Amino acid sequence: MDGVDSNNIVYGRNAVLELLQHKPESIEKIYFQFNTSHPKLKEIVITARRLKLVSGKARLEKLSEIAGTTKHQGVCALISSVTYYSLEEVLAQPRNSAPLLVVLQGLDDPHNLGAIIRTAEAVAADAVVVVEGKGSPINAAVHKAAAGALSHLRVCKVKSLVRTLEFLHQQKVQVFAADMDAERNYTDVDMRQPTALVLGMEGSGLAPEAMQFCDTVVRLPMAGCVESLNVSVTAGVLLYEAMRQRLV
């Protein structure tokens, strides 16, 4: 039987196919069984790939766990619980006279993503930008960690991090990245201008191809024995420094 559960999961071949045909933009990710011999399942996989949606294979046990039922018919779709905005929309109607954005390459931990969204809303940032298909989708865990911030903060989903950084440059938005080996302290840059803070993935940091599009790389000084901070903590420090400067 086709259906939808309370965790924004659509399951069943007919239901997922209908979603693909009429609301593909609402889909975060599609999970399908390893054996895709059924005609409708094949159609789902082909359509998802044509639309360049994020998809992946899963065992039947995993599909049952995701759907909350064994009647998933070999396919589940995670649908978005947020409304996405374009960067053009955000910059055309900024929350601040000088827009403040957080751009995320892709965070695997939904708690980090939710914490950053929560902090971004706390300082009244204009938007958090995520890259389609990279890192954790905005799921129930992200909502919980964000503690209601997703009801207020705009989220943008983009297809390419590099092209997004290029676009921001064209819009006269300065781009800062954080790296523990940088020479400049984060308090030594002017964040009162239109600013985008770019954060890389947990562990590996920001990709080199993205780093070259950053105007300045800054560091957070470390006085203790640890080498770096959690990415959500780094985001919090940078965001509150931006707010401090803007309130002076």
N, C-alpha and C positions, 0 to 999 in steps of 0.2 A: 504494500500500500504506500502511495506517495504521501508526503506530509512535511510539515515544518515544525521544529521544536522551539523551545523557548530560548535557546542559545544561538539563534540566527543560523540554523542549519536547515538547508533544503535537501531532502533525500528522495531517491526513487527516480527511475529513468524519465518518466513523463514530466515530473515536476522540474527536474534539472534542465531538461530540453526546453521546456516552456520558458524557464528563466533565461536561458541562453538566447532564445529567439526574441524576447521582449524586454529584458532588463539586464543585459550583459554587464553594464557598468556597475551594477550592484554586487558583482561577484568578486570576492577576495581571492578565493582559491577553490579548485575542484579536485576532489580525491576520487579515484576510481580503482576498481579491482585490477589485478594483474592480467586476468583473462578478459579481454575485451571483444570476444567473439560475437556477442549479441549485437544485432544491427543498430539498435538505438544507442547502445553504449559506444559503438564505433562512431556513430554520428555525433555524439556528445564530445568525444575525444577530438575528432577532426574539427568540429566547430570551435571548440575551446582553443585549439592551436591556431586556427585561422584568425581568431580574434585576439591572439597573443595574450590569452589569460594564463595566469599561473595555475599549473595543474601538476599532479603527482600520483604515482601508484601507491596503493595501500593494501595490506592484507585484509581479509574479510573481518578478522577480529578487530582490527583497528577501525574499519568502517563502522562496525557495530558500536564501537565505543564513541566515535564521533557523532553518529546519528542518534544514539541512545535507543536503538532498536536493531533487530536482525533483519528487518524488512526494508533494507536500504536499496536492494536490487543492484548492488555493486557500484553505487555512485552517491557521493554527497557533495554539496556545494556550501562553502562558508560565505555568507552574504554580509556585506558591510552594514554596520549599525550607525554609521556616521554619514553626513553629507560632505562630499569633497568639493573644494573650491579650486578655481584655477589661480595661478599666481597673478595673472592679469587682473582678476576680480579683486584680489587682496590689495594689490598696489594701487588700483583705481579708487578703492574705498578703504584707505588705511585707518587703523585704530589710533595710530599716533601720527603726529606731524612728520616725524622721521620714522618710517617703518622699521620694525624689529622682527626678524625672522629667525627660526631655528631650522636648519637643513640637516636631515639625518641620512647618512649613506645606507643604513640598514642595521637595526639592532635586533639581535636574536631573542633577547630576554624581554618579554612583554612587560615585566615590572619596571625595567629601565625606560621603556618607551612611555609607559603610563606616568612615571615619575617626572619625566621631562615635560610631558604635556601639562601636568599639574603645575609645575614650576613656571612654565611659559605663560600659563593663564594667570598665575599669581602676580607676575610682573607686567601683565597686560600686553604681552607680545602680540604681534599681528597674526602670526600663523606658525604652525609646525609643518614642515615639508618632508614627506616621505617618498621613497622611490618605489615604484610599482614592482612587486615581485621580490623585493629585497627585505630580509629580516622578518620579524613577527608581524602578522596581520593585526589589525585593530580588533581584538577579540574581547571576551568577557574579562580576561585577566588584565588587559590594558585598561578597560573601563574601570575596574576596581582600583587599580593603582592610581588612575587619574583622579579618582574621588570626585566625580562630577564635572571636572574641567572640560570634558568633551562636549558638554551642553553649551559651552560659551566660546571656546577657542576654535578658530577655523583651522582646518587641516587641508593641505594640498597634497595631491598625489601626482607625481611626475614620472615620466618614462625613462629619463636619462639625467643622472646627476651632473655630468659635465655640461650638457646643453642647458641645464637649469642655471648653473653658475655663469655660463656665458650670457644667458638672458639677463641675469641680475646685474652683471657688469654693464650691459647695454642700458639698463634702467637706472644707472648711477647708484647702485647699491654696493657698498663696500663689503667684501667677503673676508671674514676672519676664521682661521682654523686654530685648533689647539694641539700642541705637540710638546712632549716633555723635553725635547732637545732644542726647542726654539730659543733664540737669543733674547727676544723682547718679552717683558713681563706683561701680563694681561691688563694691568692697570696703566700701562704706558701708551695705550691706543685710544683714539677718540671714538666712542660709540654713540655720540650724540647725533651723528649723521645716519642716514638710512643704512642699516647694518644687517648682515646675515651671518649667523654663527654656524659653522659647519662642523659636524661631529662624525667621526668614523665609527667603525664597528668595534664591538668589544674585542679586546685582544689584539687585533691586527691594525686598528686605527684607520686613518683615511687613506684611500687608494692614491698612489702617486699621480695618476692621470687627473685626479680631482684636485690634488694639492697644488698643482701648477696654476690653477685658476683662482687661487686664494690670494688676496692682496697682501695679507700679513699673517704670519704664523706666530702665535703667542704661547707662552708657557705659564703654568701655575707653579710657583715656587714650592719646593718640598723641603721642610726642615727636619722631618723625621726619617725613619728608616725605610718607609715604603717608597716605591719608585713612581707610582702613579695613582690617580683617583678613579673611582668608578665613573663611567661616562655620564650617568645622571647627576652625580655630584659636580663633575666638571661643568656640565650644562648649567647647573644651579649657580655656581660661582660666577660664570660669565654673564648670565642673565641678570643677576643682582648687581653686578658691576655696571652693566648697561643702564639699569634703572637708577643706580646711585648717581651716575654721571648726568643723567637726564633730569634729575631732581635738584641738582645743584643750582 
